[in-house]
Amino acid sequence: MSYLTGKPLADKAHIATSKTYSQQREYRFDRKAFTELSNAQSITLAYDGLDPLPPMICYLKPSFNDVNQSYFEQLAEGRL
């Protein structure tokens, strides 16, 4: 191919191009998000009985901790 004209140098040469497309899902959480989870955290695909919910981070509380305190209060006190 000539760099000046962009045409093939040989008389019988030809150039062909093609494009291909493929579907690929984009992940909501990358691999790094899974490795950076703290204790008592998970990434959950929840289902409410009618519709699946989108993936989200779920904050878990152990059953032996006080049920009347939120996850974040227990985390601040160092109980998680």
TABELBEL-V590762 format. One record per pair of residues at least 6 apart in sequence whose ideal C-beta (glycine too) atoms are under 7 Angstrom apart, sorted by the first residue. I is the first residue (numbers start at 1). J is the second residue. Records with the same first field share a line. If there is no record, write none. Layout:
BEGIN
I = J + J
END
This chain:
BEGIN
1 = 8 + 9
2 = 9
8 = 14 + 15
28 = 54 + 55
29 = 43 + 55
33 = 43
34 = 43
39 = 80
40 = 59 + 60 + 61 + 62 + 80
41 = 57 + 59 + 60
42 = 58 + 60
43 = 55 + 57
44 = 55 + 56 + 58
45 = 52 + 55
46 = 53
47 = 53
59 = 71
61 = 71 + 74
65 = 74 + 79
74 = 80
END
